[in-house]
Amino acid sequence: MIDTQKLRKEILNKRAKLALNFQQQAAIKVANFISNTNIFKNSKRIAAYFPMRGEVDPRLLIERAWQENKICYLPIIMNNYKLLFAEYNKNDLLINNRYNIPEPCRETCKLINPKDLDIVIMPLIAFDTNGNRLGTGAGYYDRTFAFTKQLPRRNKPYLIGIAYEFQKTLDLSPQPWDVPLNMIVTETQIYVVTGKK
């Protein structure tokens, strides 16, 4: 049984020490991998996140999505530990939330129902090749996308976790409420989760 608290600490420590050049190169490789997939090419509404504390940076992917006339969204955290998703356009004003993560202004932004997103790019701390994701422990993404577990053959939203290869672990033990990923993309490869629709 994996000690998730210990694993989180180890990976966060390692991630905090990554050279900026390595982070930038990884972000380019991850963006290249994802933007060349059919799922990305055929999607219109794409949610991503604003990177913090050494997370893989998806902003290059957001730029590519804009270039291809796709609509991008960023999460807004709610007090009930769920996420709203708001349209994000170039030069939009972002406001730091209680975790100091920039997010759209909820009073003025256009919201989308999470069920209507085509792709969701998700941060993570650790993953395994079965699509299990270890997050920060707050459960925002799991609560927001719990509906995907009731509809196992649902084609969207397609949940993609992005990470560094060193964040891969052998076998995470998922909790009943954990929402599995469809795909994980690192700087070295794409892991497609078989059996997850």
Contact map, one row per residue, 1 for C-alpha under 8 A:
11100000000000000000000000000000000000000000000000000000000000000000000000000000000000000000000000000000000000000000000000000000000000000000000000000000000000000000000000001000000000000000000000000
11110010000000000000000000000000000000000000000000000000000000000000000000000000000000000000000000000000000000000000000000000000000000000000000000000000000000000000000000111000000000000000000000000
11111110000000000000000000000000000000000000000000000000000000000000000000000000000000000000000000000000000000000000000000000000000000000000000000000000000000000000000000000000000000000000000000000
01111111000000000000000000000000000000000000000000000000000000000000000000000000000000000000000000000000000000000000000000000000000001000000000000000000000000000000000000000000000000000000000000000
00111111100000000000000000000000000000000000000000000000000000000000000000000000000000000000000000000000000000000000000000000000000000000000000000000000000000000000000000000000000000000000000000000
00111111110000000000000000000000000000000000000000000000000000000000000000000000000000000000000000000000000000000000000000000000000000000000000000000000000000000000000000000000000000000000000000000
01111111111000000000000000000000000000000000000000000000000000000000000000000000000000000000000000000000000000000000000000000100000000000000000000000000000000000000000000000000000000000000000000000
00011111111100000000000000000000000000000000000000000000000000000000000000000000000000000000000000000000000000000000000000001100000000010000000000000000000000000000000000000000000000000000000000000
00001111111110000000000000000000000000000000000000000000000000000000000000000000000000000000000000000000000000000000000000000000000000000000000000000000000000000000000000000000000000000000000000000
00000111111111000000000000000000000000000000000000000000000000000000000000000000000000000000000000000000000000000000000000000000000000000000000000000000000000000000000000000000000000000000000000000
00000011111111100000000000000000000000000000000000000000000000000000000000000000000000000000000000000000000000000000000000001100000000000000000000000000000000000000001000000000000000000000000000000
00000001111111110000000000000000000000000000000000000000000000000000000000000000000000000000000000000000000000000000000000001000000000000000000000000000000000000000000000000000000000000000000000000
00000000111111111000000000000000000000000000000000000000000000000000000000000000000000000000000000000000000000000000000000000000000000000000000000000000000000000000000000000000000000000000000000000
00000000011111111100000000000000000000000000000000000000000000000000000000000000000000000000000000000000000000000000000000000000000000000000000000000000000000000000000000000000000000000000000000000
00000000001111111100000000000000000000000000000000001110000000000000000000000000000000000000000000000000000000000000000000000000000000000000000000000000000000000000000000000000000000000000000000000
00000000000111111100000000000000000000000000000000001100000000000000000000000000000000000000000000000000000000000000000000000000000000000000000000000000000000000000000000000000000000000000000000000
00000000000011111110000000000000000000000000000000000000000000000000000000000000000000000000000000000000000000000000000000000000000000000000000000000000000000000000000000000000000000000000000000000
00000000000001111111011000000000000000000000000000000100000000000000000000000000000000000000000000000000000000000000000000000000000000000000000000000000000000000000000000000000000000000000000000000
00000000000000001111111000000000000000000000000000000000000000000000000000000000000000000000000000000000000000000000000000000000000000000000000000000000000000000000000000000000000000000000000000000
00000000000000000111111100000000000000000000000000000000000000000000000000000000000000000000000000000000000000000000000000000000000000000000000000000000000000000000000000000000000000000000000000000
00000000000000000011111110000000000000000000000000000000000000000000000000000000000000000000000000000000000000000000000000000000000000000000000000000000000000000000000000000000000000000000000000000
00000000000000000111111111000000000000000000000000000000000000000000000000000000000000000000000000000000000000000000000000000000000000000000000000000000000000000000000000000000000000000000000000000
00000000000000000111111111100000000000000000000000000101100000000000000000000000000000000000000000000000000000000000000000000000000000000000000000000000000000000000000000000000000000000000000000000
00000000000000000001111111110000000000000000000000000000100000000000000000000000000000000000000000000000000000000000000000000000000000000000000000000000000000000000000000000000000000000000000000000
00000000000000000000111111111000000000000000000000000000000000000000000000000000000000000000000000000000000000000000000000000000000000000000000000000000000000000000000000000000000000000010000000000
00000000000000000000011111111100000000000000000000000001000000000000000000000000000000000000000000000000000000000000000000000000000000000000000000000000000000000001000000000000000000000110000000000
00000000000000000000001111111110000000000000000000000001110100000000000000000000000000000000000000000000000000000000000000000000000000000000000000000000000000000000000000000000000000000010000000000
00000000000000000000000111111111000000000000000000000000000100000000000000000000000000000000000000000000000000000000000000000000000000000000000000000000000000000000000000000000000000000000000000000
00000000000000000000000011111111100000000000000000000000000000000000000000000000000000000000000000000000000000000000000000000000000000000000000000000000000000000000000000000000000000000111000000000
00000000000000000000000001111111110000000000000000000000000000000000000000000000000000000000000000000000000000000000000000000000000000000000000000000000000000000100000000000000000000001110000000000
00000000000000000000000000111111111000000000000000000000010110000000000000000000000000000000000000000000000000000000000000000000000000000000000000000000000000000000000000000000000000000000000000000
00000000000000000000000000011111111100000000000000000000000000000000000000000000000000000000000000000000000000000000000000000000000000000000000000000000000000000000000000000000000000000000000000000
00000000000000000000000000001111111110000000000000000000000000000000000000000000000000000000000000000000000000000000000000000000000000000000000000000000000000000000000000000000000000001000110000000
00000000000000000000000000000111111110010000000000000000000010000000000000000000000000000000000000000000000000000000000000000000000000000000000000000000000000000000000000000000000000001000000000000
00000000000000000000000000000011111110011000000000000000000010010000000000000000000000000000000000000000000000000000000000000000000000000000000000000000000000000000000000000000000000000000000000000
00000000000000000000000000000001111111011000000000000000000000000000000000000000000000000000000000000000000000000000000000000000000000000000000000000000000000000000000000000000000000000000000000000
00000000000000000000000000000000111111111000000000000000000000000000000000000000000000000000000000000000000000000000000000000000000000000000000000000000000000000000000000000000000000000000000000000
00000000000000000000000000000000000111111100000000000000000000000000000000000000000000000000000000000000000000000000000000000000000000000000000000000000000000000000000000000000000000000000000000000
00000000000000000000000000000000000011111110000000000000000000000000000000000000000000000000000000000000000000000000000000000000000000000000000000000000000000000000000000000000000000000000000000000
00000000000000000000000000000000011111111110000000000000000000000000000000000000000000000000000000000000000000000000001000000000000000000000000000000000000000000000000000000000000000000000000000000
00000000000000000000000000000000001111111110000000000000000000000000000000000000000000000000000000000000000000000000000000000000000000000000000000000000000000000000000000000000000000000000000000000
00000000000000000000000000000000000001111111000000000000000000000000000000000000000000000000000000000000000000000000000000000000000000000000000000000000000000000000000000000000000000000000000000000
00000000000000000000000000000000000000111111110000000000000000000000010000000000000000000000000000000000000000000000011000000000000000000000000000000000000000000000000000000000000000000000000000000
00000000000000000000000000000000000000000111110000000000000000000000111000000000000000000000000000000000000000000000010000000000000000000000000000000000000000000000000000000000000000000000000000000
00000000000000000000000000000000000000000011111000000000000000000000011110000000000000000000000000000000000000000001111000000000000000000000000000000000000000000000000000000000000000000000000000000
00000000000000000000000000000000000000000011111100000000000000001000011110000000000000000000000000000000000000000000111110000000000000000000000000000000000000000000000000000000000000000000000000000
00000000000000000000000000000000000000000000111110000000000000000000000111100000000010000000000000000000000000000000101110000000000000000000000000000000000000000000000000000000000000000000000000000
00000000000000000000000000000000000000000000011111000000010001000000000111100000000000000000000000000000000000000000000111000000000000000000000000000000000000000000000000000000000000000000000000000
00000000000000000000000000000000000000000000001111100000010000000000000001100000000000000000000000000000000000000000000011100000000000000000000000000000000000000000000000000000000000000000000000000
00000000000000000000000000000000000000000000000111110000111000000000000001000000000000000000000000001110000000000000000000000000000000000000000000000000000000000000000000000000000000000000000000000
00000000000000000000000000000000000000000000000011111111110000000000000000000000000000000000000000001000000000000000000000000000000000000000000000000000000000000000000000000000000000000000000000000
00000000000000000000000000000000000000000000000001111110000000000000000000000000000000000000000000001000000000000000000000000000000000000000000000000000000000000000000000000000000000000000000000000
00000000000000110000000000000000000000000000000000111110000000000000000000000000000000000000000000000000000000000000000000000000000000000000000000000000000000000000000000000000000000000000000000000
00000000000000110100001000000000000000000000000000111111000000000000000000000000000000000000000000000000000000000000000000000000000000000000000000000000000000000000000000000000000000000000000000000
00000000000000100000000000000000000000000000000000111111100000000000000000000000000000000000000000000000000000000000000000110000000000000000000000000000000000000010000000000000000000000000000000000
00000000000000000000001001100000000000000000000000100111110000000000000000000000000000000000000000000000000000000000000000100000000000000000000000000000000000000111000000000000000000000000000000000
00000000000000000000001100100000000000000000000001100011111100000000000000000000000000000000000000000000000000000000000000000000000000000000000000000000000000000000000000000000000000000000000000000
00000000000000000000000000100010000000000000000111100001111111000000000000000000000000000000000000000000000000000000000010000000000000000000000000000000000000000000000000000000000000000000000000000
00000000000000000000000000000000000000000000000001000000111111100000000000000000000000000000000000000000000000000000000000000000000000000000000000000000000000000000000000000000000000000000000000000
00000000000000000000000000110010000000000000000000000000111111110000000000000000000000000000000000000000000000000000000000000000000000000000000000000000000000000000000000000000000000000000000000000
00000000000000000000000000000010011000000000000000000000011111111000000000000000000000000000000000000000000000000000000000000000000000000000000000000000000000000000000000000000000000000000000000000
00000000000000000000000000000000000000000000000100000000011111111100000100000000000000000000000000000000000000000000000000000000000000000000000000000000000000000000000000000000000000000000000000000
00000000000000000000000000000000000000000000000000000000001111111110000000000000000000000000000000000000000000000000000000000000000000000000000000000000000000000000000000000000000000000000000000000
00000000000000000000000000000000001000000000000000000000000111111111000000000000000000000000000000000000000000000000000000000000000000000000000000000000000000000000000000000000000000000000000000000
00000000000000000000000000000000000000000000010000000000000011111111111100000000000000000000000000000000000000000000000000000000000000000000000000000000000000000000000000000000000000000000000000000
00000000000000000000000000000000000000000000000000000000000001111111111100000000000000000000000000000000000000000000000000000000000000000000000000000000000000000000000000000000000000000000000000000
00000000000000000000000000000000000000000000000000000000000000111111110000000000000000000000000000000000000000000000000000000000000000000000000000000000000000000000000000000000000000000000000000000
00000000000000000000000000000000000000000000000000000000000000011111110000000000000000000000000000000000000000000000000000000000000000000000000000000000000000000000000000000000000000000000000000000
00000000000000000000000000000000000000000001000000000000000000001111111000000000000000000000000000000000000000000000000000000000000000000000000000000000000000000000000000000000000000000000000000000
00000000000000000000000000000000000000000011110000000000000000001111111100000000000000000000000000000000000000000000000000000000000000000000000000000000000000000000000000000000000000000000000000000
00000000000000000000000000000000000000000001110000000000000000001100111110000000000000110000000000000000000000000000000000000000000000000000000000000000000000000000000000000000000000000000000000000
00000000000000000000000000000000000000000000111100000000000001001100011111000000000000111000000000000000000000000000000000000000000000000000000000000000000000000000000000000000000000000000000000000
00000000000000000000000000000000000000000000111100000000000000000000001111100000000011110000000000000000000000000000000000000000000000000000000000000000000000000000000000000000000000000000000000000
00000000000000000000000000000000000000000000001111000000000000000000000111110000000011110000000000000011000000000000000000000000000000000000000000000000000000000000000000000000000000000000000000000
00000000000000000000000000000000000000000000001110000000000000000000000011111000001111000000000000000011000000000000000000000000000000000000000000000000000000000000000000000000000000000000000000000
00000000000000000000000000000000000000000000000000000000000000000000000001111100001111000000000000000011010000000000000000000000000000000000000000000000000000000000000000000000000000000000000000000
00000000000000000000000000000000000000000000000000000000000000000000000000111110111100000000000010000000000000000000000000000000000000000001000000000000000000000000000000000000000000000000000000000
00000000000000000000000000000000000000000000000000000000000000000000000000011111111100000000000000000000000000000000000000000000000000000000000000000000000000000000000000000000000000000000000000000
00000000000000000000000000000000000000000000000000000000000000000000000000001111110000000000000000000000000000000000000000000000000000000000000000000000000000000000000000000000000000000000000000000
00000000000000000000000000000000000000000000000000000000000000000000000000000111110000000000000000000000000000000000000000000000000000000000000000000000000000000000000000000000000000000000000000000
00000000000000000000000000000000000000000000000000000000000000000000000000001111111000000000000000000000000000000000000000000000000000000111001000000000000000000000000000000000000000000000000000000
00000000000000000000000000000000000000000000000000000000000000000000000000001111111100000000000000000000000000000000000000000000000000000011101100000000000000000000000000000000000000000000000000000
00000000000000000000000000000000000000000000000000000000000000000000000000111100111110000000000000000000000000000000000000000000000000000001100100000000000000000000000000000000000000000000000000000
00000000000000000000000000000000000000000000000000000000000000000000000000111100011111000000000000000000000000111100000000000000000000000000000000000000000000000000000000000000000000000000000000000
00000000000000000000000000000000000000000000001000000000000000000000000011110000001111100000000000000000000000111100000000000000000000000000000000000000000000000000000000000000000000000000000000000
00000000000000000000000000000000000000000000000000000000000000000000000011110000000111110000000000000001010011110000000000000000000000000000000000000000000000000000000000000000000000000000000000000
00000000000000000000000000000000000000000000000000000000000000000000001111000000000011111000000000000001000011110000000000000000000000000000000000000000000000000000000000000000000000000000000000000
00000000000000000000000000000000000000000000000000000000000000000000001111000000000001111101000000000001000000000000000000000000000000000000000000000000000000000000000000000000000000000000000000000
00000000000000000000000000000000000000000000000000000000000000000000000100000000000000111111000000000000000000000000000000000000000000000000000000000000000000000000000000000000000000000000000000000
00000000000000000000000000000000000000000000000000000000000000000000000000000000000000011111000000000000000000000000000000000000000000000000000000000000000000000000000000000000000000000000000000000
00000000000000000000000000000000000000000000000000000000000000000000000000000000000000001111100000000000000000000000000000000000000000000000000000000000000000000000000000000000000000000000000000000
00000000000000000000000000000000000000000000000000000000000000000000000000000000000000011111110000000001000000000000000000000000000000000000000000000000000000000000000000000000000000000000000000000
00000000000000000000000000000000000000000000000000000000000000000000000000000000000000000011111000000001100000000000000000000000000000000000000000000000000000000000000000000000000000000000000000000
00000000000000000000000000000000000000000000000000000000000000000000000000000000000000000001111100000111100000000000000000000000000000000000000000000000000000000000000000000000000000000000000000000
00000000000000000000000000000000000000000000000000000000000000000000000000000000000000000000111110001111100000000000000000000000000000000000000000000000000000000000000000000000000000000000000000000
00000000000000000000000000000000000000000000000000000000000000000000000000000000000000000000011111111110000000000000000000000000000000000000000000000000000000000000000000000000000000000000000000000
00000000000000000000000000000000000000000000000000000000000000000000000000001000000000000000001111111110000000000000000000000000000000000000000000000000000000000000000000000000000000000000000000000
00000000000000000000000000000000000000000000000000000000000000000000000000000000000000000000000111111000000000000000000000000000000000000000000000000000000000000000000000000000000000000000000000000
00000000000000000000000000000000000000000000000000000000000000000000000000000000000000000000000111111000000000000000000000000000000000000000000000000000000000000000000000000000000000000000000000000
00000000000000000000000000000000000000000000000000000000000000000000000000000000000000000000000111111100000000000000000000000000000000000000000000000000000000000000000000000000000000000000000000000
00000000000000000000000000000000000000000000000001110000000000000000000000000000000000000000001111111110000000000000000000000000000000000000000000000000000000000000000000000000000000000000000000000
00000000000000000000000000000000000000000000000001000000000000000000000000000000000000000000011110011111000000000000000000000000000000000000000000000000000000000000000000000000000000000000000000000
00000000000000000000000000000000000000000000000001000000000000000000000001110000000000000000011110001111100000000000000000000000000000000000000000000000000000000000000000000000000000000000000000000
00000000000000000000000000000000000000000000000000000000000000000000000001110000000001110001111000000111110010000000000000000000000000000000000000000000000000000000000000000000000000000000000000000
00000000000000000000000000000000000000000000000000000000000000000000000000000000000000000000111000000011111110000000000000000000000000000000000000000000000000000000000000000000000000000000000000000
00000000000000000000000000000000000000000000000000000000000000000000000000010000000001000000000000000001111110000000000000000000000000000000000000000000000000000000000000000000000000000000000000000
00000000000000000000000000000000000000000000000000000000000000000000000000000000000000000000000000000000111110000000000000000000000000000000000000000000000000000000000000000000000000000000000000000
00000000000000000000000000000000000000000000000000000000000000000000000000000000000000000000000000000000111111000000000000000000000000000000000000000000000000000000000000000000000000000000000000000
00000000000000000000000000000000000000000000000000000000000000000000000000000000000001100000000000000001111111100000000000000000000000000000000000000000000000000000000000000000000000000000000000000
00000000000000000000000000000000000000000000000000000000000000000000000000000000000001100000000000000000000111110000000000000000000000000000000000000000000000000000000000000000000000000000000000000
00000000000000000000000000000000000000000000000000000000000000000000000000000000000111100000000000000000000011111000000000000000000000000000000000000000000000000000000000000000000000000000000000000
00000000000000000000000000000000000000000000000000000000000000000000000000000000000111100000000000000000000001111101100000000000000000000000000000000000000000000000000000000000000000000000000000000
00000000000000000000000000000000000000000000000000000000000000000000000000000000000110000000000000000000000000111111100000000000000000000000000000000000000000000000000000000000000000000000000000000
00000000000000000000000000000000000000000000000000000000000000000000000000000000000110000000000000000000000000011111100000000000000000000000000110000000000010000000000000000000000000000000000000000
00000000000000000000000000000000000000000000000000000000000000000000000000000000000000000000000000000000000000001111100000000000000000000000000000000000000110000000000000000000000000000000000000000
00000000000000000000000000000000000000000000100000000000000000000000000000000000000000000000000000000000000000011111110000000000000000000000000000000000000110000000000000000000000000000000000000000
00000000000000000000000000000000000000000000111000000000000000000000000000000000000000000000000000000000000000011111111100000000000000000000000000000000000110000000000000000000000000000000000000000
00000000000000000000000000000000000000000011110000000000000000000000000000000000000000000000000000000000000000000001111100000000000000000000000000000000000111000000000000000000000000000000000000000
00000000000000000000000000000000000000010010111000000000000000000000000000000000000000000000000000000000000000000000111110000000000000000000000000000000000111110000000000000000000000000000000000000
00000000000000000000000000000000000000000000011100000000000000000000000000000000000000000000000000000000000000000000111111000000000000000000000000000000000011110000000000000000000000000000000000000
00000000000000000000000000000000000000000000011110000000010000000000000000000000000000000000000000000000000000000000001111100000000000000000000000000000000000111100000000000000000000000000000000000
00000000000000000000000000000000000000000000000110000000000000000000000000000000000000000000000000000000000000000000000111110000000000000000000000000000000000111100000000000000000000000000000000000
00000000000000000000000000000000000000000000000010000011000000000000000000000000000000000000000000000000000000000000000011111000000000100000000000000000000000001110000000000000000000000000000000000
00000000000000000000000000000000000000000000000000000010000000000000000000000000000000000000000000000000000000000000000001111110000011110000000000000000000000001110000000000000000000000000000000000
00000001001100000000000000000000000000000000000000000000000000000000000000000000000000000000000000000000000000000000000000111110000011110000000000000000000000000010001000000000000000000000000000000
00000011001000000000000000000000000000000000000000000000000000000000000000000000000000000000000000000000000000000000000000011111000011100000000000000000000000000010001110000000000000000000000000000
00000000000000000000000000000000000000000000000000000000000000000000000000000000000000000000000000000000000000000000000000011111101111000000000000000000000000000000001110010000000000010000000000000
00000000000000000000000000000000000000000000000000000000000000000000000000000000000000000000000000000000000000000000000000000111111110000000000000000000000000000000000111110000000000000000000000000
00000000000000000000000000000000000000000000000000000000000000000000000000000000000000000000000000000000000000000000000000000011111100000000000000000000000000000000000101100000000000010000001110000
00000000000000000000000000000000000000000000000000000000000000000000000000000000000000000000000000000000000000000000000000000001111100000000000000000000000000000000000000100000000100000000000011000
00000000000000000000000000000000000000000000000000000000000000000000000000000000000000000000000000000000000000000000000000000011111110000000000000000000000000000000000000000000000111110000000010000
00000000000000000000000000000000000000000000000000000000000000000000000000000000000000000000000000000000000000000000000000000011111111000000000000000000000000000000000000011100011110000000000000000
00000000000000000000000000000000000000000000000000000000000000000000000000000000000000000000000000000000000000000000000000011111001111100000000000000000000000001000000000010100011110000000000000000
00010000000000000000000000000000000000000000000000000000000000000000000000000000000000000000000000000000000000000000000000011110000111111000000000000000000000000000000000010000000000000000000000000
00000000000000000000000000000000000000000000000000000000000000000000000000000000000000000000000000000000000000000000000000111100000011111110000000000000000000000000000000000000000000000000000000000
00000001000000000000000000000000000000000000000000000000000000000000000000000000000000000000000000000000000000000000000000011000000001111110000000000000000000000000000000000000000000000000000000000
00000000000000000000000000000000000000000000000000000000000000000000000000000000000000000000000000000000000000000000000000000000000001111110000000000000000000000000000000000000000000000000000000000
00000000000000000000000000000000000000000000000000000000000000000000000000000000100000000000000000000000000000000000000000000000000000111111000000000000000000000000000000000000000000000000000000000
00000000000000000000000000000000000000000000000000000000000000000000000000000000110000000000000000000000000000000000000000000000000000111111111000000000000000000000000000000000000000000000000000000
00000000000000000000000000000000000000000000000000000000000000000000000000001000111000000000000000000000000000000000000000000000000000000111111100000000000000000000000000000000000000000000000000000
00000000000000000000000000000000000000000000000000000000000000000000000000000000011000000000000000000000000000000000000000000000000000000011111110000000000000000000000000000000001000000000000000000
00000000000000000000000000000000000000000000000000000000000000000000000000000000000000000000000000000000000000000000000000000000000000000011111111000000000000000000000000000000111000000000000000000
00000000000000000000000000000000000000000000000000000000000000000000000000000000110000000000000000000000000000000000000000000000000000000011111111000000000000000000000000000000100000000000000000000
00000000000000000000000000000000000000000000000000000000000000000000000000000000011000000000000000000000000000000100000000000000000000000001111111100000000000000000000000000000000000000000000000000
00000000000000000000000000000000000000000000000000000000000000000000000000000000000000000000000000000000000000000100000000000000000000000000111111111000000000000000000000000000001000000000000000000
00000000000000000000000000000000000000000000000000000000000000000000000000000000000000000000000000000000000000000000000000000000000000000000011111111100000000000000000000000000111000000000000000000
00000000000000000000000000000000000000000000000000000000000000000000000000000000000000000000000000000000000000000000000000000000000000000000000111111110000000000000000000000000000000000000000000000
00000000000000000000000000000000000000000000000000000000000000000000000000000000000000000000000000000000000000000000000000000000000000000000000011111111010000000000000000000000001000000000000000000
00000000000000000000000000000000000000000000000000000000000000000000000000000000000000000000000000000000000000000000000000000000000000000000000011111111000000000000000000000000001000000000000000000
00000000000000000000000000000000000000000000000000000000000000000000000000000000000000000000000000000000000000000000000000000000000000000000000001111111000000000000000000000000000000000000000000000
00000000000000000000000000000000000000000000000000000000000000000000000000000000000000000000000000000000000000000000000000000000000000000000000000111111110000000000000000000000000000000000000000000
00000000000000000000000000000000000000000000000000000000000000000000000000000000000000000000000000000000000000000000000000000000000000000000000000011111110000000000000000000000000000000000000000011
00000000000000000000000000000000000000000000000000000000000000000000000000000000000000000000000000000000000000000000000000000000000000000000000000000011111000000000000000000000000000000000000000011
00000000000000000000000000000000000000000000000000000000000000000000000000000000000000000000000000000000000000000000000000000000000000000000000000010011111110000000000000000000000000000000000000001
00000000000000000000000000000000000000000000000000000000000000000000000000000000000000000000000000000000000000000000000000000000000000000000000000000000111111000000000000000000000000000000000000001
00000000000000000000000000000000000000000000000000000000000000000000000000000000000000000000000000000000000000000011111000000000000000000000000000000000011111100000000000000000000000000000000000000
00000000000000000000000000000000000000000000000000000000000000000000000000000000000000000000000000000000000000000111111100000000000000000000000000000000011111100000000000000000000000000000000000000
00000000000000000000000000000000000000000000000000000000000000000000000000000000000000000000000000000000000000000000011100000000000000000000000000000000001111110000000000000000000011000000000000000
00000000000000000000000000000000000000000000000000000000000000000000000000000000000000000000000000000000000000000000001111000000000000000000000000000000000111111000000000000000000011100000000000000
00000000000000000000000000000000000000000000000000000000000000000000000000000000000000000000000000000000000000000000001111000000000000000000000000000000000001111100000000000000000011111000000000000
00000000000000000000000000000000000000000000000000000000000000000000000000000000000000000000000000000000000000000000000011110000000010000000000000000000000000111110000000000000000010111000000000000
00000000000000000000000000000100000000000000000000000001000000000000000000000000000000000000000000000000000000000000000011110000000000000000000000000000000000011111000000000000000000011100000000000
00000000000000000000000000000000000000000000000000000011000000000000000000000000000000000000000000000000000000000000000000111100000000000000000000000000000000001111101000000000000000011110000000000
00000000000000000000000001000000000000000000000000000001000000000000000000000000000000000000000000000000000000000000000000000000000000000000000000000000000000000111111100000000000000000110000000000
00000000000000000000000000000000000000000000000000000000000000000000000000000000000000000000000000000000000000000000000000000000000000000000000000000000000000000011111100000000000000000111000000000
00000000000000000000000000000000000000000000000000000000000000000000000000000000000000000000000000000000000000000000000000000000000000000000000000000000000000000001111110000000000000000000000000000
00000000001000000000000000000000000000000000000000000000000000000000000000000000000000000000000000000000000000000000000000001110000000000000000000000000000000000011111110000000000000000000000000000
00000000000000000000000000000000000000000000000000000000000000000000000000000000000000000000000000000000000000000000000000000111100000000000000000000000000000000001111111000000000000000000000000000
00000000000000000000000000000000000000000000000000000000000000000000000000000000000000000000000000000000000000000000000000000111000000000000000000000000000000000000011111110000000000000000000000000
00000000000000000000000000000000000000000000000000000000000000000000000000000000000000000000000000000000000000000000000000000001100000000000000000000000000000000000000111110000000000000000000000000
01000000000000000000000000000000000000000000000000000000000000000000000000000000000000000000000000000000000000000000000000000001110000000000000000000000000000000000000011111000000000000000000000000
01000000000000000000000000000000000000000000000000000000000000000000000000000000000000000000000000000000000000000000000000000011000111000000000000000000000000000000000011111100000000000000000000000
11000000000000000000000000000000000000000000000000000000000000000000000000000000000000000000000000000000000000000000000000000000000100000000000000000000000000000000000000111110000000000000000000000
00000000000000000000000000000000000000000000000000000000000000000000000000000000000000000000000000000000000000000000000000000000000110000000000000000000000000000000000000011111110000000000000000000
00000000000000000000000000000000000000000000000000000000000000000000000000000000000000000000000000000000000000000000000000000000000000000000000000000000000000000000000000001111110000000000000000000
00000000000000000000000000000000000000000000000000000000000000000000000000000000000000000000000000000000000000000000000000000000000000000000000000000000000000000000000000000111110000000000000000000
00000000000000000000000000000000000000000000000000000000000000000000000000000000000000000000000000000000000000000000000000000000000000000000011001000000000000000000000000000111111000000000000000000
00000000000000000000000000000000000000000000000000000000000000000000000000000000000000000000000000000000000000000000000000000000000110000000010001000000000000000000000000000111111100000000000000000
00000000000000000000000000000000000000000000000000000000000000000000000000000000000000000000000000000000000000000000000000000000000110000000110011011000000000000000000000000000111110000000000000000
00000000000000000000000000000000000000000000000000000000000000000000000000000000000000000000000000000000000000000000000000000000011110000000000000000000000000000000000000000000011111000000000000010
00000000000000000000000000000000000000000000000000000000000000000000000000000000000000000000000000000000000000000000000000000000001110000000000000000000000001111000000000000000001111110000000010010
00000000000000000000000000000000000000000000000000000000000000000000000000000000000000000000000000000000000000000000000000000000001000000000000000000000000001110000000000000000000111110000000110011
00000000000000000000000000000000000000000000000000000000000000000000000000000000000000000000000000000000000000000000000000000000001000000000000000000000000000111000000000000000000011111000011110000
00000000000000000000000000000000000000000000000000000000000000000000000000000000000000000000000000000000000000000000000000000010101000000000000000000000000000011110000000000000000011111100011110000
00000000000000000000000000000100110000000000000000000000000000000000000000000000000000000000000000000000000000000000000000000000000000000000000000000000000000011110000000000000000000111111111000000
00000000000000000000000001001100000000000000000000000000000000000000000000000000000000000000000000000000000000000000000000000000000000000000000000000000000000000111100000000000000000011111110000000
00000000000000000000000011101100000000000000000000000000000000000000000000000000000000000000000000000000000000000000000000000000000000000000000000000000000000000011100000000000000000001111100000000
00000000000000000000000000001000000000000000000000000000000000000000000000000000000000000000000000000000000000000000000000000000000000000000000000000000000000000000100000000000000000001111110000000
00000000000000000000000000000000100000000000000000000000000000000000000000000000000000000000000000000000000000000000000000000000000000000000000000000000000000000000000000000000000000001111111000000
00000000000000000000000000000000100000000000000000000000000000000000000000000000000000000000000000000000000000000000000000000000000000000000000000000000000000000000000000000000000000111101111100000
00000000000000000000000000000000000000000000000000000000000000000000000000000000000000000000000000000000000000000000000000000000100000000000000000000000000000000000000000000000000000111000111110000
00000000000000000000000000000000000000000000000000000000000000000000000000000000000000000000000000000000000000000000000000000000100000000000000000000000000000000000000000000000000001110000011111000
00000000000000000000000000000000000000000000000000000000000000000000000000000000000000000000000000000000000000000000000000000000111000000000000000000000000000000000000000000000000011110000001111110
00000000000000000000000000000000000000000000000000000000000000000000000000000000000000000000000000000000000000000000000000000000010000000000000000000000000000000000000000000000000000000000000111110
00000000000000000000000000000000000000000000000000000000000000000000000000000000000000000000000000000000000000000000000000000000000000000000000000000000000000000000000000000000000000000000000011111
00000000000000000000000000000000000000000000000000000000000000000000000000000000000000000000000000000000000000000000000000000000000000000000000000000001100000000000000000000000000111000000000011111
00000000000000000000000000000000000000000000000000000000000000000000000000000000000000000000000000000000000000000000000000000000000000000000000000000001111000000000000000000000000001000000000000111
